Amino acid sequence: MNNKQEFPKSTDVLIVGAGPAGMTLAISLKQLGVDCVVIDRLPSAPDDTRAAFVQPRTLEYLRRIHVAGPMIDDGIKPRGFAFADLERDLIRLSYEGLDSPYPFLLIIPQWQTQRHLDQRFGELGGSVLRGVRLLDLVPEFPGSAATVVDSTGALRVINARFVAGCDGVRSRVRDRLGIGFPGSSPEQMFGVADVRFDGWPADRVETAFTLSPDGMLISSPLPGDMVRVVASVPPGTPAPTGHDVDQLIQTRGPGWLRNGTVTELLSSATWHVQERVATQFRHGNTFLVGDAAHTHSPAGGQGMNTGIQDAANLAWKLHHVLCLGAPESLLDSYDAERRPNAQQLIEFTHQIATLATLTGQKERQMRDDILAALSQVPGVTEALSVRFSQIAIGYGDSSEPFAPGTRVNPDIMGAEDLTWSLLTPDAAPPDLPTGFKVTVSKDVSQPVAVRPDGIVASAELVHELFGFNAAPVAVQGNGHRRLQLTHS
Ligand SMILES: Cc1cc2nc3c(=O)[nH]c(=O)nc-3n(C[C@H](O)[C@H](O)[C@H](O)COP(=O)(O)OP(=O)(O)OC[C@H]3O[C@@H](n4cnc5c(N)ncnc54)[C@H](O)[C@@H]3O)c2cc1C
């Protein structure tokens, strides 16, 4: 905060934490015209790599907030990745066939992702209040009073209609509200290092997951001629040195990497895995978003991506409640949609981490044989690619295209911002409410409304928010009705 800026006393949405989840929420709200204040206890944005993999589904949302393009320009774009043993690929997952405008994994360090998010927020006129730490949160009708310590050490109070706890795995917001964070801390630890490396093949842009007898090693190119190495290590192991990284590559790396050597250690850390999901994502007027709500193994590069999707799910709902008169009950769907997704994610990343860190010789051999065999079964690698890329995540019971709760490829409706879309086989009725972008599409046989987070809305929701009647033109197996456009 610069000296001339007045410290805010109230806001519609107080965002605690300016990590990727908090900034995605902040940009989305600002873009939608919702008043928000973002605080972060750190004096400046962190400069560590941490999450390096951005999944296609995340890019689909980041495009709507005008961040995807610059990030893609700065990153590396492999078309897939492989799980390998020391000498051969066991199973290769390709993103090339994905039904997404982004059929690649974007590799970009988290500090760069953060820089792009901060920049976009600035373009929208926002700025993060840095060096400001949340101390306490108490209800104060109709919202909360947040006590914070500002960058001079003074206590301040910000009154907020809604609060988003985007304050990471040790969330103060979660603690102050007494929300449980049950789960486990498996005996899994990972060493993470970013290095300069002499010998990375120039034509190799894909990440390699090597499953060696000594443990797992992920090796990946990073922009700027850097290399990221992640290895499972015994609990209590200190952060890897350059020599340790060389050793790990020699003992666990794929054959094509073992001729190279680390020339500079740029950063290194260890990470003790925790697998936890908050018992509630909504508590009255307060929400948990990102790592504050769920934390899991880094296997699969899902964590930051999931936090960004949480923010995408919440932003438009807050906008409807604060600016468009929607009932507050709309906000219940944030927990209903995102918490089961986090629970499934933990099961998924747990399975991957368990498979990747098997120690028994027999079990490892069996795993490798199964992976190699699965790679030959039609449809298996495609299904796994869809899973890792997150593009199939939805909130309905039916995966039939355009069923309520399913995600729609943003190219179908040319989605470039946070407006609702109406996909219709014919011209749209003239009395459609404002705010809809209409696309005539032969992909649909009847009108389909798509939410700003790319999910097909149920007819009931469209009626509730926009006043259209939803006649049961096509009753699906799950009882959801498709949309028919007639006014009530
Ligand atoms: C070493 C390491 C490697 C990782 N590698 C990967 C990876 O490869 N792939 C992946 O997907 N994920 C990875 N992660 C996890 C990933 O970094 C997180 O999932 C992601 O940062 C979560 O974003 P977030 O915005 O929810 O929380 P955070 O990024 O943790 O941001 C929370 C913010 O809240 C602020 N804050 C906290 N408390 C307060 C308070 N009381 N008041 C004000 N501000 C506060 C913090 O300063 C911070 O800026 C890694 C993490 C670590 C530590």
The ligand as a Tripos MOL2 file, in Angstrom:
@<TRIPOS>MOLECULE
LIG
   53    58     1     0     0
SMALL
NO_CHARGES

@<TRIPOS>ATOM
      1 C1          7.8600  -26.8010   -2.0070 C.3       1 LIG1
      2 C2          6.4970  -26.8220   -2.6240 C.ar      1 LIG1
      3 C3          6.3060  -27.3510   -3.8940 C.ar      1 LIG1
      4 C4          5.0430  -27.3810   -4.4740 C.ar      1 LIG1
      5 N1          4.8870  -27.9140   -5.7120 N.ar      1 LIG1
      6 C5          3.6520  -27.9750   -6.2680 C.ar      1 LIG1
      7 C6          3.4480  -28.5120   -7.5800 C.ar      1 LIG1
      8 O1          4.3860  -28.9420   -8.2480 O.2       1 LIG1
      9 N2          2.1770  -28.5310   -8.0880 N.ar      1 LIG1
     10 C7          1.0950  -28.0370   -7.3970 C.ar      1 LIG1
     11 O2         -0.0450  -28.0290   -7.9010 O.2       1 LIG1
     12 N3          1.2580  -27.5300   -6.1560 N.ar      1 LIG1
     13 C8          2.5050  -27.4730   -5.5930 C.ar      1 LIG1
     14 N4          2.6520  -26.9240   -4.3700 N.ar      1 LIG1
     15 C9          1.4510  -26.4190   -3.7130 C.3       1 LIG1
     16 C10         1.0480  -25.0880   -4.3080 C.3       1 LIG1
     17 O3          2.1310  -24.2290   -4.1920 O.3       1 LIG1
     18 C11        -0.1970  -24.6460   -3.5720 C.3       1 LIG1
     19 O4         -1.2510  -25.5660   -3.8650 O.3       1 LIG1
     20 C12        -0.6440  -23.2290   -3.9670 C.3       1 LIG1
     21 O5          0.3270  -22.2630   -3.6640 O.3       1 LIG1
     22 C13        -1.9320  -22.9050   -3.2050 C.3       1 LIG1
     23 O6         -2.3280  -21.6120   -3.5040 O.3       1 LIG1
     24 P1         -3.1990  -20.7980   -2.4570 P.3       1 LIG1
     25 O7         -3.4240  -19.4820   -3.0950 O.co2     1 LIG1
     26 O8         -4.3520  -21.6020   -2.0070 O.co2     1 LIG1
     27 O9         -2.2780  -20.6670   -1.1390 O.3       1 LIG1
     28 P2         -0.8260  -20.0560   -0.9640 P.3       1 LIG1
     29 O10        -0.0820  -20.0420   -2.2400 O.co2     1 LIG1
     30 O11        -0.2310  -20.7580    0.1990 O.co2     1 LIG1
     31 O12        -1.1030  -18.5320   -0.5740 O.3       1 LIG1
     32 C14        -1.6210  -18.1800    0.6910 C.3       1 LIG1
     33 C15        -1.2840  -16.7240    0.9500 C.3       1 LIG1
     34 O13        -1.9170  -16.3490    2.1560 O.3       1 LIG1
     35 C16        -1.0460  -15.4920    2.8810 C.3       1 LIG1
     36 N5         -1.4260  -15.5670    4.2980 N.ar      1 LIG1
     37 C17        -1.3420  -16.6270    5.1230 C.ar      1 LIG1
     38 N6         -1.7920  -16.3250    6.3340 N.ar      1 LIG1
     39 C18        -2.1820  -15.0220    6.2970 C.ar      1 LIG1
     40 C19        -2.7470  -14.1260    7.2590 C.ar      1 LIG1
     41 N7         -3.0020  -14.5090    8.5220 N.pl3     1 LIG1
     42 N8         -3.0290  -12.8700    6.8610 N.ar      1 LIG1
     43 C20        -2.7660  -12.4590    5.5880 C.ar      1 LIG1
     44 N9         -2.2350  -13.2650    4.6500 N.ar      1 LIG1
     45 C21        -1.9560  -14.5340    4.9920 C.ar      1 LIG1
     46 C22         0.3360  -16.0690    2.5880 C.3       1 LIG1
     47 O14         1.3510  -15.1090    2.7830 O.3       1 LIG1
     48 C23         0.2080  -16.4920    1.1320 C.3       1 LIG1
     49 O15         0.6470  -15.4900    0.2300 O.3       1 LIG1
     50 C24         3.9110  -26.8700   -3.7680 C.ar      1 LIG1
     51 C25         4.1040  -26.3270   -2.4950 C.ar      1 LIG1
     52 C26         5.3750  -26.2990   -1.9080 C.ar      1 LIG1
     53 C27         5.5300  -25.7090   -0.5360 C.3       1 LIG1
@<TRIPOS>BOND
     1     1     2 1
     2     2     3 ar
     3     2    52 ar
     4     3     4 ar
     5     4     5 ar
     6     4    50 ar
     7     5     6 ar
     8     6     7 ar
     9     6    13 1
    10     7     8 2
    11     7     9 ar
    12     9    10 ar
    13    10    11 2
    14    10    12 ar
    15    12    13 ar
    16    13    14 ar
    17    14    15 1
    18    14    50 ar
    19    15    16 1
    20    16    17 1
    21    16    18 1
    22    18    19 1
    23    18    20 1
    24    20    21 1
    25    20    22 1
    26    22    23 1
    27    23    24 1
    28    24    25 2
    29    24    26 1
    30    24    27 1
    31    27    28 1
    32    28    29 2
    33    28    30 1
    34    28    31 1
    35    31    32 1
    36    32    33 1
    37    33    34 1
    38    33    48 1
    39    34    35 1
    40    35    36 1
    41    35    46 1
    42    36    37 ar
    43    36    45 ar
    44    37    38 ar
    45    38    39 ar
    46    39    40 ar
    47    39    45 ar
    48    40    41 1
    49    40    42 ar
    50    42    43 ar
    51    43    44 ar
    52    44    45 ar
    53    46    47 1
    54    46    48 1
    55    48    49 1
    56    50    51 ar
    57    51    52 ar
    58    52    53 1
@<TRIPOS>SUBSTRUCTURE
     1 LIG1         1 GROUP 0 **** ****
